[in-house]
Amino acid sequence: MLTNRRIYLPPVSLVGPGALKDLKNDLADLPYQRALLVTDKVLVEFGVAQKVMDVLTEAGIEYTLFDDVQPNPTTKNVNDGLSLLQHENCDFILTLGGGSPQDCGKAVGILATNGGDIRDYEGIHLSKKASLPIIAINTTAGTASEVTINYVITDEEKQIKMVMVDKNCLVSIAVNDPELMMGKPAALTASTGMDALTHAIEAYVTKCAFRWSDTLALEAIKLISESLEAAVKNGNDLEARSKMAWGQFVAGQSFSNAGLGFVHSMAHQLGGVYNMPHGVANAVLLPHVERFNIPQCAAKLKNVAGAMGVDTTGMTDQEGAEAAIKAIESLSKAVGIPSGLKELGVKEESIELMAENALKDVCAGGNPIDVTKEDAVAIYKAAM
């Protein structure tokens, strides 16, 4: 039965080769004077930030550069960015990068208009006012933070990742230009790509999935499965990069409106405790959590297998679900993701606490099967 749904999307999205150049016209029409450009030092070093600064200059907009964002952005990153924004009287934010600069910029934007401490906003729709305007330029095909109502900030004192789901953080303009993704390292491409695949699969099997989100999720799974390995093997393959840009874009729209599941709840703990790249954590955990989910969503996982290119003709739902798990593991191996958590330095003594915290994570409620602490411990151990 079709039900009433509320859909959150950016007002404008520019997607495809050359999208950054198109942004100049949009910027010239906006009533903003000075941008806080939120990015990281790697994108500055490799000249990607300069391309954006050139577009700002051509559009007649002044800017202040904040490039201190680190992977898995922290509360300190957010506070430092906010201080600079206020000192320089910036009236909008332009984020450039993958999920870390995007999430940091969203957090700065929420604090700029709502005040308080970023810890105050952990949870669902806890801010009262819309963020300072944000234009988000994505440089990786992974998190889709540029199109979602989600952002994640690490509380470095508690060693946990705080998940914020907030309609007020939605950006004004999202830019996905695969030309900005060209030449990225294979490991980064693999990690972010598997993150996008996890978004699509979790959005498809989550409790809150619906017809529109299902359509987007399956398309994302198909696009990513067709192109990720090629993008990893040849970072300058524009066709593969373009498919990945579109795949992560539609995956983001799907999970932003349907939710995620326990893969993300568990992965957030690995990021908080071990500072593990989010996509790598997702990739290692994904087959184990979905194997746990088979009793509730075997038919859907069979569809996942089909979207990943598996011929499921004549298979039962159970067989198709097992084929999906194998396809996930095969793709993960093909793009060089480590096979287990032990290889990534995870110690068994940290599992109990991570399992407890995973149950408190906002994504946990979306999993198709309710998870106990014992279940979480078992999944972590299986992924070792």
BELURLIN-V232144 format. One record per pair of residues at least 12 apart in sequence whose C-alpha atoms are under 7 Angstrom apart, sorted by the first residue. I is the first residue (numbers start at 1). GAP is how many residues later the second one is. Records with the same first field share a line. If there is no record, write none. Layout:
# BELURLIN-V232144
I=GAP / GAP
This chain:
# BELURLIN-V232144
7=250
8=249
9=138 / 244
10=137 / 160 / 161 / 162 / 163 / 164
11=161 / 162
12=160 / 161 / 162
13=160 / 161 / 162
14=160 / 161 / 162
15=160 / 161 / 162
16=160 / 161 / 162 / 226
17=160 / 161 / 162
18=159 / 161
19=156 / 157 / 158
20=155 / 157
24=31 / 35
27=32
28=31
32=59 / 60
33=28 / 29 / 58
34=27 / 28 / 29 / 56 / 57 / 58
35=27 / 28 / 29 / 55 / 56 / 57 / 58 / 59
36=27 / 28 / 29 / 30 / 49 / 54 / 56 / 57 / 58
37=26 / 27 / 28 / 29 / 56 / 57 / 58
38=27 / 28 / 29 / 56 / 57 / 58 / 63 / 67
39=27 / 28 / 30 / 56 / 57 / 58 / 62
40=27 / 28 / 29 / 30 / 61
41=26 / 27
66=15
69=31 / 32
70=30
71=29
72=28 / 81 / 82 / 203
73=27 / 31 / 80 / 81
74=79 / 80 / 81 / 82
75=43 / 78 / 79 / 80
78=26 / 29 / 30
81=27
82=26 / 30
92=40 / 41 / 42
93=12 / 40 / 41 / 42
94=40 / 41 / 42
95=40 / 41 / 42
96=40 / 41 / 42 / 43
97=40 / 41 / 42 / 43
98=40 / 41 / 42 / 45
99=44 / 46
102=34 / 43 / 44
103=42 / 48 / 49
106=45 / 63
109=22 / 23
110=21 / 22 / 59
112=20
113=16 / 18 / 19
114=13 / 14 / 15
121=43
122=40 / 41 / 42
123=40 / 41 / 42 / 239
124=40 / 41 / 42
125=40 / 41 / 42
126=40
127=41
129=39
130=38 / 39
131=37 / 38
133=38 / 39
134=37 / 38
135=36 / 37 / 38 / 39
136=35 / 37 / 38 / 39
137=37 / 38 / 39
138=37 / 38
139=41 / 42
140=41 / 52
141=51 / 52 / 103 / 104 / 107
142=50 / 51 / 53 / 54 / 106
143=49 / 52 / 53
144=104 / 105 / 108
146=25 / 28
147=23 / 24 / 27 / 105 / 106
148=22 / 104 / 105 / 108
149=16 / 17 / 18 / 20 / 21 / 107
150=14 / 15 / 16 / 106
151=12 / 13 / 14
152=12
154=118
159=113 / 114
160=109 / 112 / 113
161=107 / 108 / 110 / 111
163=199
176=69
178=60 / 63 / 64 / 67
181=60
182=53 / 54 / 59
183=52 / 53
184=51
186=46 / 47 / 49
189=43
190=42 / 145
191=88 / 89
192=87
193=35
194=85 / 89
195=84 / 87 / 88
196=52 / 55
197=24 / 27
198=84 / 88
199=52 / 53 / 56 / 61
200=17 / 20 / 21 / 51 / 54 / 55
201=16
202=58 / 59
203=14 / 51 / 52 / 55 / 56 / 57
204=13
205=92 / 95 / 163
206=53 / 54 / 55 / 160 / 161 / 162
207=159 / 160 / 161
208=50 / 51 / 158
209=49
213=41 / 45
216=34 / 35 / 38
217=34 / 37
218=89
220=27 / 28 / 30 / 31
221=86 / 87
222=85 / 86
223=20 / 21 / 24
224=19 / 20 / 23
225=83
227=13 / 16 / 17
228=12 / 16
229=105 / 106
232=103
259=107
260=103 / 106 / 107
261=102 / 103 / 104 / 105 / 106
262=27 / 101 / 102 / 105
263=19 / 22 / 23 / 26
264=18 / 99
265=93 / 96 / 98 / 99
266=92
267=14 / 15
269=85 / 89
280=57
283=49
284=55 / 56 / 99
285=98
287=38 / 41 / 42
288=91 / 95
289=90
291=34
293=75 / 76
294=27
296=72 / 73
298=19 / 20 / 23
299=18 / 22
301=19 / 20 / 23
302=15 / 18 / 19 / 22
304=20
305=15 / 16 / 18 / 19 / 22
340=43 / 44
341=42 / 43
342=42
351=26 / 29
352=25
355=18 / 21 / 22
356=17
